[in-house]
């Protein structure tokens, strides 16, 4: 019953004890980390590693430089 209501867009909150609550929402394809787009990106990254197109980063400064910090 609660899943059906969530499927129709209703917000379902489940209370657990005094101070914990959870929201029940449908998970869509774009919500999942390993969707088809992400799998393709991982495959492309593996090809780059195999062909040596990588950059080794081993210091905090190199990490900060990469992240633009």
For each residue, the residues with C-beta under 8 A, 3 or more apart:
1: 4 5
2: 5 6 12 14 24
3: 6 7 24
4: 1 7 8
5: 1 2 8 10 12
6: 2 3 9 10 11 12 24 25 26
7: 3 4 26
8: 4 5
9: 6
10: 5 6
11: 6 23 25
12: 2 5 6 23 24 25
13: 21 22 23 24
14: 2 21 22 23 24
15: 20 21
16: 20 21 22
17: 20
18:
19:
20: 15 16 17
21: 13 14 15 16
22: 13 14 16
23: 11 12 13 14
24: 2 3 6 12 13 14
25: 6 11 12
26: 6 7
27: 31 32
28: 31 32
29: 32 35 36
30: 35
31: 27 28
32: 27 28 29 35
33: 38
34: 38 39
35: 29 30 32 38 39
36: 29 39 40
37: 40 41
38: 33 34 35 41 42
39: 34 35 36 42 43
40: 36 37 43 44
41: 37 38 44 45
42: 38 39 45 46
43: 39 40 46 47
44: 40 41 47 48
45: 41 42 48 49
46: 42 43 49 50
47: 43 44 50 51
48: 44 45 51 53 54
49: 45 46 52 53 54
50: 46 47
51: 47 48
52: 49
53: 48 49
54: 48 49
55: 66
56:
57: 62 63 66
58: 62
59: 62 63
60: 63 64
61: 64 65
62: 57 58 59 65 66
63: 57 59 60 66 67
64: 60 61 67 68 69
65: 61 62 68 69
66: 55 57 62 63
67: 63 64
68: 64 65
69: 64 65
